[in-house]
Amino acid sequence: LTVAVGTTVTFTWPDGSTNHNVVPWASNASPIPASPGQPTLLDGPTSFAVTFTTPETFRFFCSAHGSVGSAGQLSGMAGSITVQ
């Protein structure tokens, strides 16, 4: 996902989803995005919003279902948001 500086992104767990979270990659300049109470796993329905205020690529993963390696490679339930 690529967004402009100042964009708010909402992460949503639909009803019936279980055991997910959003954990920021340790090398992100800011500790975002991060789900409330992470690394606690959450069930849906729930959501949280993050406003991205600096240009950067933010990497994140679900601690139960994905990972981000030290070189930034994503695997499983993981993603990135590039802010321009």
C-alpha positions, 0 to 999 in steps of 0.5 A, spaced: 500 500 500 502 506 498 499 513 501 500 520 502 503 523 508 498 525 513 493 519 511 490 515 516 489 507 515 484 503 519 486 496 520 480 492 521 478 485 524 472 482 521 467 479 526 469 471 527 476 473 526 481 470 531 488 471 534 491 476 530 495 483 531 499 488 528 506 488 530 511 493 527 518 491 524 523 493 529 527 497 524 521 502 523 523 509 525 517 510 529 513 504 533 507 504 528 503 501 526 501 497 532 495 494 534 492 496 541 496 492 547 500 488 542 503 483 542 496 481 545 492 477 540 485 480 538 479 477 536 474 481 531 470 485 530 475 490 532 479 496 528 484 501 530 487 507 526 494 510 524 495 516 521 502 516 517 506 523 518 513 521 515 515 519 509 518 512 510 516 504 508 513 501 515 513 494 515 509 490 520 506 483 521 502 478 525 506 475 531 501 469 530 501 468 523 507 472 519 514 475 520 519 480 518 526 478 517 532 482 519 533 484 511 525 487 511 523 480 507 516 479 509 513 472 510 506 469 512 501 474 514 505 481 513 505 487 509 508 494 508 505 501 507 509 506 503 508 513 505 510 518 500 
